[in-house]
Amino acid sequence: MSLRSLIRFTSCSILALALLQPAHAAPQKSFKVCWSIYAGWMLWGQMAEQGIIDKWAKKYGIQIQVEQVPDYVASIEQYTAGDYAACSMTNMDALTIPAAAGVDSTALIVGDFSAGADGILVRGGNRDIKDLRGKTILLVENSVSHYLLSRALEWAHLSESDVKVENVSDKDLAAVWRSGKGDAVVTWNPILSDLRQDGDTTLVFSSHHIPGEILDLLVINSATLAANPELGKALTGAWFEGMRLMGMPTDEGRAARTQMAVAAGTDLADFENQLKTIRSFYAPRSAYAFASSEKMPALMQRVANFADAHKLLGADGKGLEHLGISFSGARVLGNPAQVKLRFDPAYMEMAANKNL
């Protein structure tokens, strides 16, 4: 089954189950959060291992279990199915998987945006984007990699009909590429960084060309957050404590980054290079400013246009007639009566104002 078909099947099943659930989640004391390997999300595993998560959970009288899920798309599907209260994911995937399935979700934390962490590699040297015409391109279909390809093709005045897209799971992508299949591959770090070390490839396009369009988030079930605000406070407080540690040019900071590098299957030098390809919001005030900025609706409109072009928000290609995306200042994109994705910077603002 293709990823598109799987997402549609999963979304329909989850939506049916969601309709049977109460509109508001009941208060609870124990929560599960999931993440997958990516430079911008390694901090979740580090904080769990070093006790930062437990420290903040204890402050608010709750328990938080942080788990790594090896397959990125599977982690989002498990969140959407209700197995996790929160999950790390991109803005596009938050829209096209849980929101599209009818699961009301909130972008609790905007951790960074990709500024080179996602890219397109072609075999051989001296290539450019126009060389993609007629090529077979390996990627995780309908993911941010697919979105990046779409944006690259726009730059080259090409369309998706000019290339052949082959869907490959992120956990299998490196092996399939190294087997000799495909003329180009679209992926994210650490896979991208690893494949570039093989040599005989050219990076023809990256998220550096579209800064701010691929956001790395912690997304939380909106009903769970409303019923359990202490969970939002604990996760946000822990995150920015961890970010401060990760960004420190001290032995303590280097030790934390080294541990994250090992967990990501690389060394400190490579991991720090990966961090340079994302624009991280180390301070909560900068995260809050970005999340509440005027450009957020326009950014998500572009993402929604891609999703509609691929029928990810409904077969009629008119997804924002059926669901809405809300932003700070009571701004809504799409259907205001069916908001399913919320960019609410309230908890980042609390962190910025030292109210956690």
C-alpha positions in Angstrom: 0.0 0.0 0.0 1.4 3.4 -0.9 1.9 6.0 1.8 -0.9 8.1 0.3 -3.3 5.2 0.5 -2.1 4.3 3.9 -2.6 7.8 5.2 -6.1 7.9 3.7 -7.0 4.6 5.2 -5.5 5.5 8.6 -7.2 9.0 8.5 -10.6 7.6 7.8 -10.3 4.9 10.5 -9.1 7.5 13.0 -11.8 9.9 12.1 -14.4 7.3 12.7 -13.0 6.5 16.1 -12.6 10.2 16.9 -16.3 10.8 16.3 -17.0 8.3 19.1 -14.9 10.1 21.6 -16.0 12.8 24.0 -15.3 16.4 22.8 -13.1 17.1 25.8 -10.4 15.0 27.3 -10.6 14.2 31.0 -7.7 15.4 33.3 -5.1 12.8 33.8 -1.7 12.3 35.5 0.4 10.2 33.1 1.3 11.1 29.4 3.3 9.7 26.6 5.3 11.8 24.1 7.1 10.5 21.0 9.9 11.7 18.8 12.0 10.4 15.9 15.6 10.9 15.0 16.3 14.4 13.5 18.8 17.0 14.7 16.1 19.3 15.9 14.4 16.6 17.9 17.3 14.7 19.5 16.9 17.0 22.5 13.8 15.1 23.6 15.7 11.9 24.1 18.5 13.8 25.8 16.2 15.5 28.2 14.5 12.3 29.1 17.8 10.6 29.8 19.2 13.5 31.8 16.1 13.9 34.0 15.0 17.3 32.7 11.6 15.9 31.7 11.1 14.3 35.0 12.1 17.5 36.8 9.4 19.5 35.1 6.8 16.8 35.2 7.4 16.5 39.0 7.0 20.3 39.3 3.4 20.0 37.9 2.5 16.7 39.6 2.4 14.6 36.5 4.3 11.8 34.8 5.7 12.2 31.2 7.1 9.2 29.3 9.2 10.2 26.3 9.6 7.5 23.6 11.6 7.3 20.4 9.7 5.8 17.4 12.2 4.7 14.7 9.9 5.4 11.7 8.9 9.1 11.5 5.6 8.7 9.6 4.7 5.9 12.0 5.2 8.1 15.0 2.7 10.7 13.6 0.2 7.9 12.8 0.5 6.6 16.3 0.0 10.1 17.7 -3.1 10.5 15.5 -4.5 7.2 16.7 -4.3 8.4 20.3 -1.3 6.4 21.4 0.6 9.6 22.4 -0.5 12.9 23.8 2.2 14.8 21.8 4.6 14.1 19.0 7.4 15.9 17.2 6.5 16.6 13.5 6.7 19.2 10.8 4.0 21.8 10.1 3.0 20.1 6.9 2.7 16.6 8.4 0.7 18.1 11.3 -1.8 19.4 8.7 -1.9 16.4 6.4 -2.1 13.6 8.9 -3.7 14.4 12.3 -5.6 17.5 11.2 -6.7 15.9 8.0 -8.0 12.9 10.0 -10.1 15.2 12.2 -7.8 15.2 15.2 -7.7 18.7 16.7 -4.0 19.4 17.4 -2.0 22.3 18.7 1.6 23.3 17.8 2.7 23.7 21.4 6.4 24.5 20.6 8.0 25.8 17.4 11.5 24.5 17.9 13.2 25.6 14.7 12.8 25.8 10.9 14.8 23.9 8.3 17.5 26.0 6.6 19.4 23.3 4.8 18.5 20.3 6.9 16.3 19.0 4.0 17.8 18.6 0.6 17.9 17.0 -2.9 20.9 14.9 -4.0 21.5 13.8 -7.5 24.1 11.2 -8.6 27.3 12.7 -10.1 28.7 16.2 -10.1 28.1 19.4 -12.0 24.3 19.1 -11.8 21.5 21.5 -11.2 17.7 21.4 -10.6 16.9 21.3 -14.3 18.7 18.0 -14.5 15.8 16.4 -12.6 13.6 16.3 -15.7 12.8 12.7 -16.6 14.6 11.4 -13.5 13.4 8.9 -10.9 13.4 10.5 -7.5 13.3 8.6 -4.2 11.5 10.2 -1.2 8.9 9.7 1.4 5.8 10.5 -0.6 3.6 13.3 0.6 6.1 14.3 3.3 8.1 17.5 3.6 10.6 15.9 1.2 7.8 15.8 -1.4 7.0 19.4 -0.6 10.7 20.4 -1.0 10.8 18.7 -4.4 7.7 20.6 -5.4 9.3 23.9 -4.5 12.5 22.9 -6.3 10.6 22.1 -9.4 8.9 25.5 -9.2 12.3 27.1 -9.2 13.3 25.2 -12.3 10.0 25.9 -14.1 9.3 22.2 -14.0 6.3 20.2 -12.7 5.9 16.9 -11.0 4.8 15.4 -14.3 8.3 16.0 -15.5 9.8 13.5 -13.0 9.0 10.1 -11.6 8.5 9.9 -7.8 9.2 6.6 -6.0 7.9 6.3 -2.5 10.4 4.9 0.0 10.1 4.8 3.8 12.6 7.0 5.7 14.0 4.0 7.5 14.8 2.3 4.2 15.8 5.3 2.1 19.5 5.3 2.6 19.8 1.6 1.8 17.7 1.8 -1.3 19.7 4.8 -2.6 23.0 3.0 -1.9 21.7 0.0 -3.8 21.9 2.1 -6.9 18.2 2.8 -7.4 17.0 6.2 -8.3 18.6 9.2 -10.0 17.9 11.6 -7.1 16.9 11.4 -3.5 15.1 13.9 -1.3 15.5 13.5 2.5 16.4 15.2 5.8 19.2 15.0 8.3 20.8 12.8 9.6 20.0 10.7 6.4 21.0 13.6 4.2 24.3 14.3 6.0 25.1 10.6 5.9 24.5 10.2 2.2 26.5 13.3 1.3 29.5 11.7 2.9 29.4 8.9 0.3 30.7 11.3 -2.4 29.8 11.4 -6.1 26.6 13.3 -5.4 25.5 16.9 -5.8 23.2 18.9 -3.5 21.0 20.7 -6.1 18.4 22.2 -3.8 17.8 22.5 0.0 15.5 24.1 2.5 18.1 26.9 2.7 16.3 28.2 -0.4 12.9 28.3 1.3 13.7 29.4 4.9 10.8 29.3 7.4 8.6 27.0 5.3 9.5 23.7 7.0 8.8 24.1 10.7 9.8 21.5 13.3 7.2 21.4 16.0 6.0 19.6 19.1 2.3 18.9 18.4 -0.1 18.1 21.2 -3.7 16.9 21.2 -5.8 20.1 21.7 -8.4 18.4 24.0 -5.6 16.9 26.1 -3.9 20.2 26.4 -7.1 22.0 27.4 -7.9 19.5 30.1 -4.2 19.3 31.3 -2.5 22.7 30.9 0.2 21.5 33.3 1.4 19.1 30.6 1.9 22.1 28.2 3.7 24.0 30.9 6.0 21.0 31.8 6.9 20.2 28.2 7.5 23.9 27.3 9.6 24.5 30.4 11.7 21.4 29.8 12.2 22.2 26.2 13.7 25.7 26.7 15.8 24.5 29.6 17.2 21.8 27.3 17.7 24.3 24.5 19.7 26.6 26.7 21.9 23.6 27.6 22.3 22.5 24.0 23.4 25.9 22.9 26.0 26.5 25.6 29.6 26.8 24.3 30.8 25.1 27.5 32.0 21.7 28.5 28.5 21.0 29.7 26.9 22.0 26.4 29.4 20.1 24.4 28.8 17.0 26.5 25.1 17.3 25.8 25.6 17.7 22.1 28.0 14.8 22.1 25.4 12.5 23.7 22.8 13.6 21.2 25.3 12.9 18.3 25.9 9.4 19.6 22.2 8.8 19.9 21.8 10.0 16.2 24.5 7.6 15.1 27.2 10.2 14.3 29.9 12.2 15.9 30.0 15.7 17.5 31.4 17.5 14.5 28.8 16.1 12.1 26.0 16.7 14.6 27.1 20.4 15.1 27.1 20.7 11.3 23.6 19.4 11.2 22.5 22.0 13.8 23.9 24.7 11.5 21.3 23.6 8.9 18.4 24.5 11.2 17.5 27.9 12.6 16.8 27.0 16.2 14.9 29.1 18.6 17.1 28.8 21.6 15.2 31.5 23.5 11.5 31.3 24.1 11.0 34.9 23.1 12.3 34.3 19.6 10.1 31.2 19.3 7.1 33.2 20.4 7.9 36.1 18.0 8.1 33.7 15.0 5.0 31.7 15.9 2.9 34.8 16.3 4.3 36.6 13.3 2.2 38.0 10.4 3.7 35.6 7.9 2.4 32.4 9.5 -0.9 32.3 7.6 0.8 32.9 4.3 3.3 30.2 5.1 0.6 27.6 5.9 -1.4 28.7 2.8 1.5 27.5 0.6 1.7 24.2 2.5 -2.1 23.8 2.2 -1.9 24.4 -1.5 0.6 21.6 -1.9 -1.6 19.3 0.2 -4.6 20.1 -1.9 -2.7 19.5 -5.1 -2.0 16.0 -3.8 -5.5 15.4 -2.4 -4.2 15.1 1.1 -6.9 17.1 2.7 -9.8 15.5 0.8 -10.5 14.1 -2.6 -12.1 17.3 -3.9 -8.8 19.3 -3.5 -10.6 21.9 -1.4 -9.2 21.0 2.0 -9.5 24.4 3.6 -13.2 24.5 2.9 -13.5 21.6 5.3 -11.0 22.4 8.0 -9.3 25.5 9.4 -5.9 26.5 10.8 -5.9 29.1 13.5 -3.1 31.5 14.6 -2.6 34.1 17.3 -4.7 37.2 17.1 -7.8 35.2 16.2 -6.6 34.7 12.7 -8.0 31.7 10.9 -7.1 30.2 7.5 -9.8 28.1 6.0 -13.0 27.0 7.7 -13.3 28.8 11.1 -16.0 26.3 12.3 -13.7 23.3 11.8 -10.3 24.4 13.1 -8.1 21.3 13.4 -4.6 22.8 13.6 -3.8 25.6 16.0 -0.6 27.7 16.1 -1.1 28.9 19.7 2.1 30.5 21.1 0.6 31.0 24.6 2.9 28.5 26.3 6.0 29.9 24.5 4.9 33.3 25.7 4.7 32.0 29.3 8.2 30.7 29.0 9.4 34.0 27.5 7.8 35.9 30.5 9.2 33.4 33.0 5.7 32.3 34.0 6.3 28.6 34.0 
